Amino acid sequence: MNIDIAGKVVIITGAGRGIGRETAELCAAEGASVVLAARSKDELEEVAAACVAKGGKALVHACDLATPEAAGELVKAAVAAYGRVDALVNNAGTNHIGSLVMTKEEEWRTLYELNVFAVMRLTQAALKQMIRAKSGRIINVASVSAKVGAPYNTAYASSKGAILGFTRSLAKEVAMLGVTVNAVCPWFVDTKLVRYGMGKRGQMTGVSAEEFLKKVAEDSPQKRVIEAREVAGMILYLMSPEARAVNGQSLNVCGGVAMD
């Protein structure tokens, strides 16, 4: 398969660890220039060093994407450094585990600010660059939980459902402009965020995080959890010229938990 993203400029949010880090390193290995965004500068510096070691270029941009001005500043930094934006990976996100009746509205608002509104603002800013270039790839990291649901996860699952609707609608809006918009939907990926969620769920059901994660693996058709690099591989494919006909899709990386 022809990935062919050498020299491309890719913004990746949530790039300090997990799916974001794996995506950055894969892009760098293909010769891309990556713009790394997350709150922790220390984590980003470590990822940047790994990306440069793999042959790519890396720009660190520590920021809190939940603040309204952060999206525009991130895109400006990317354009100032590299002249354009070829791909955007909206990966940053947060979770809230809890029963709906015990959840405060403010907890939903905080989650939606990062999981939904930050995605909207950053996509809007990057899309202006892509439309001028008549080329671009927008890839949103959603979740299989938006399709199959999960107990104690209403805020997160609904926010990812919003991202799926956003992806489909925007894909049709920009289809004639040389830009594709797709979503990748992982199930439980072995990351710090997921392990945090496993701990919270375990507390509610009387088991440890490891026990809960073991049960998740047993319930999967493949009897395992997903690796971050597998999700990153799908993201990389969606950036490639081979994927130009893939538009408005929500592609599952879940071992068969969901099949639509």
N, C-alpha and C positions, 0 to 999 in steps of 0.2 A: 504494500500500500504506500502511496506517495503522500507523506505527511506534508513536506514542503512548507515549513513555516520559518525557515531560516531568514533572519532579518526582520521578521514581523515583531510588532510591539504589542505586548499582551499585558493588560491590567488584571491582576488577580487579587481579590479581597479575601480576608481570612487566610493570608498567605504564610502566617507564622508557624503553622503546624497542620497535621492531618491532611485532608484532601487538598487544601490550598498549597501546602509545601510540596506535596508529591506532584501536583500539576506544574508548579514553578520549575521543579527540577527536570521534569520531562520536557517542558518547553525549552529550557536552557540547553539541554542535551541535543535538541534539534536546531540550535543556533538562534533562538528567539531572544529578544530583549524583553525582560520581564519587569513590570512595575509592581512592587510588592507592598500591599497595604494591610495593616492590622494595627491594633493598639500598642503592642509590645515592640519597641524598637530593637531590644536585645534579640528577640526571636527572629525578627526580620533580618537583622545583620547576619545572623547565623545562616539563614536560608540564602541570603544574597551571596555569601561566600561559597556555599555549595553550588549555586547556579553558575558563578564565574568559573569555578573549578571544572564544571561540565562543558564549558565553552561558550556560554551565553553571556549577555550583559544583564546587570540587575540594578534597579533603582529602589532604594528603601524610602517609603513614605508612611511614617507612623501617623495614625489619625484615628479618630472615633467617628465612624461613618453614621452613627446615630445622630450626629449634629448636622443640621441642614446645610451648612456651608462646606462640609467636608468633601462632598462629591465633586463639586466644581473645582476645588483646590487640587484634588487628586488628578483629575483629567488635565488641568493646566500644567501640573508638574510633569506628567507623562509627555505632553506635547512639547514643553520647554526642553526636555531632555532628549527626546527622540523624534520629534517632528510630527507625530501622528499617533493614532490608536487603531490597531487592526483587529484586536479581539478584546472582549471584556468577559471575565469570569466572575460572576456574582456568587461568591462562595461564603462570605461572612454571614454568620447567623448565631442566634442564641436559642435557648430552650427554656421552657417552664414546665415542670412536672408537678401536677397536683390535681385534685378533684375539682370539677367546675364549681361546685357549691362553696368551696373554700377559697376560690381564687378571687383576688381583688381586680377590679377593672384596670387599675393602674399597672398591674403586672402584664395584662394583655397589651396595653398601650406601649409599654417599654419594649416588649418583644416585637410588636408590629413595626415600631420605629426602625429597628435594624433589619428585620426579616422581610419587610415589605417596602416601607417608604425609602429606605436607603437604596434598595434595588431600583426603585423608580427613579430617584434623583440621579444616581450614577449612570443608569442606562440612558436617561435623557441627555446628560452631559456628553457621554461618549458617542451617542448616536449622531449628534451634530457633526462630529468629526468624520464619522463613517459615511454619512450621507454626502458630505463634500467629496470624499474619496470614491464614492460609489462602490464601496466594498467594506465588509465587516462581518464579524461573528460575535454574537451575544449568546453566552451560555450561562443559564441560571441553575444553580444547584438547589433542587427542590427536595422532595422526599417521597418514598413509597407510602409513608404514613398519610399523605394527602389523598391517596387512592384507596387504602384499605382501613385507615383509622388505627388508633391505638389508645387504650385506656389511659386516663390521667395525662392526656397529651392534646387536649382540645385547642389550646392556644397555638402550639407549634404546628399541628396538622392543618389547622385552618389557615395559618399564614402561608404554608407551602401550597395549599390549594389555591390561594390568591395568586401565587407566583405562576401556577400552571395556567390560570385564566389570562394572566398578564402576558405570558409567553405566547399563547395561541393567538391572541388578538394582535399583539405587536408584530408577530411574524407575518400576518396578512397585511398589516399596514405598510411594512417596508419590503415586501417580497419583490417589488419591481425596482428597488433601489440598490441592489447588489449586497444586501445585508440579510443574513439568516439569524433567526432567534430560536433557540431550543432550550429544553430543560433536561437535566440529568437527575434521575430519581434513585438515590441509594436507599437501601434498607439499613439495618444496623451495621455501621462501619466501626472498626476498632480504632476509635479516636478518643481523646481526652473528653470531648463533649459527650460522646455516647457513654463512656464509662461513668461520667458524672450522672447522666440520666439513669443509668442502671442502678447506681447507688441510691438515688432518690426513689426509684420504683421498688427497689429491694426493701427500703425502709417501710414502705407502705404495705408490703406483702410479707414482711418478716423474714427475708432472706438477704444474703450479702450480694454485693454488686457482681462478684464472680459467679455466684450461683444463678443469678438472674440472667447474666450473659450466656451461661452454659445452657439454660433453658431456651433462650432465643436461638442458639445454634441448633439445638435438638429439634426445634419446631420448623427450621428451614428445610426446604427440599434437599439442599446440598449439605445439610448438617454442619454449617459453619457460619461465621460472620464474614462480612465483606472486608477486604483490605482497601485502604485509601488509594493505593496505586491502581487498583482496578477501576475505580471511579475516575481517577486522573486520566487513565488510558482512553476512556470514552470521551472525556472532555477534549483531549488532544485530537482524537478523530474528528470531532465536530468542527475543529479549527481548520482542518485540512481541505484542500481543493476537492478531494474525493467526496466530501460531505455537502457540496453546494446544493444538492437537491433535497437535503434533509432540512426541513423548515417547519417550525411550529410543533415539534414533537416533544414528548416527554418520555425519555428513554430510561427504562428501568435497569439498574445494576443491583440486583437483589437476590440472585440465585434461584429465582422462580417463585418468590413469595407472592408477587403480583405478575399478571400476564396480560395486562392491557395498558 
